Amino acid sequence: MTRYLPTLVLLDCQRESLEPGEGEDDGSNGAVADRIRRLLTSARLSGWPILHCQYQSNRPAINCGLTVPGAPIDGLRPLSREAVFIRTGLSAYSDPDFGRMVRHYAGPPCFLVGFSAPFSLMATMFDAVARGQQLTVIPEAVGGRAVGLRSASSVRDISFDLIDRLSSTMPLDEVVETWLRSPTAPTLKTIGIGR
């Protein structure tokens, strides 16, 4: 029996997500980046299709020497065989090819991780539902920033309250146990997650 592989989507895994900027980080985004890095490594070793969606502003870049605008987070750089989509709007679906690729890999779960809670994450989830496409969010692998008076953790809580109504979520340890366990797949311990 052929076992179909899940797809992993990395949304906005760009360096500015980890740097000081608009909206404070509650300190968890570094840990989120580490979890995504380990998950990405295991997914690659298991042969999963990997899709990267990155934000590119239409505004001229002003680089203060911190990073190259839009550069991927260390360890999350796309490989040459992995598809990269550039979103210029709020949703990953603002790149029309993104929806086509998600449809192409439909069937097994399409897991969504990244750093765009709440805005891009929510817009992408609403667009997926509108298109009849299922994206499954891994909460432990989603980072975000404070918005207005709401803390980063409060923003994530609100985001997941809405996501649970729209689609599905799956805890990281369940993803690893269900989709990355095989005689040749890395274990929770070897990728540094959990026990």
C-alpha positions, 0 to 999 in steps of 0.5 A, spaced: 500 500 500 502 506 498 503 511 503 502 518 501 506 524 504 503 530 508 506 537 505 509 542 510 508 549 508 512 555 511 509 561 512 513 568 513 519 564 516 523 570 515 529 573 519 525 580 521 520 575 525 525 574 530 528 581 530 525 587 534 520 591 530 513 592 530 509 589 536 513 585 541 515 578 541 513 575 548 520 571 547 517 565 544 519 566 537 526 563 538 523 557 540 518 557 535 523 557 530 527 552 533 521 547 533 520 549 525 527 548 524 527 541 527 520 539 523 523 541 517 529 537 517 525 531 519 520 532 513 525 533 508 529 526 511 522 523 510 521 526 503 515 531 504 513 536 499 515 543 502 512 549 500 515 556 502 511 562 502 514 569 503 512 576 504 515 581 499 513 588 500 512 593 494 515 598 499 523 600 497 527 596 502 530 600 508 536 596 511 539 598 517 544 593 517 540 588 521 538 583 515 537 583 508 529 584 508 525 578 507 531 573 508 529 566 511 531 565 518 537 561 519 536 553 518 529 555 514 532 557 507 528 553 501 532 548 498 533 548 490 527 543 489 522 546 494 517 551 491 517 558 494 511 563 493 512 570 494 505 573 497 504 581 496 498 581 499 495 579 506 494 571 504 499 566 502 493 565 496 495 572 494 500 568 489 496 564 485 500 559 484 500 557 492 493 555 491 494 550 485 500 547 489 496 546 495 490 543 491 496 538 487 498 535 494 491 535 496 489 528 500 494 527 506 494 533 511 497 540 509 501 542 515 502 550 516 507 553 520 510 560 521 510 567 523 504 571 521 499 570 527 494 573 527 494 577 520 497 573 514 495 566 518 488 568 519 487 571 511 491 564 509 486 560 513 480 564 510 482 563 503 483 556 504 476 555 507 473 559 501 477 555 496 475 548 499 482 546 501 484 544 508 490 546 511 492 544 518 496 548 523 501 546 528 500 551 534 507 550 537 510 551 530 506 558 529 509 565 532 507 572 532 507 579 535 503 583 540 498 587 536 496 594 540 494 592 547 494 585 546 500 581 548 503 576 543 500 570 547 494 573 547 494 574 539 496 567 538 490 565 543 485 569 539 488 566 532 487 559 534 480 560 537 478 562 530 482 557 526 479 551 531 472 554 528 475 554 521 479 548 520 483 543 524 490 544 528 494 538 530 499 538 536 506 537 534 507 531 538 501 528 534 504 530 527 511 527 529 508 520 532 503 520 526 507 522 520 514 522 522 514 515 525 517 509 521 523 504 521 527 510 518 524 516 520 527 520 526 524 519 533 521 525 537 528 524 541 532 525 535 529 531 532 529 534 539 522 534 541 518 532 547 521 526 551 
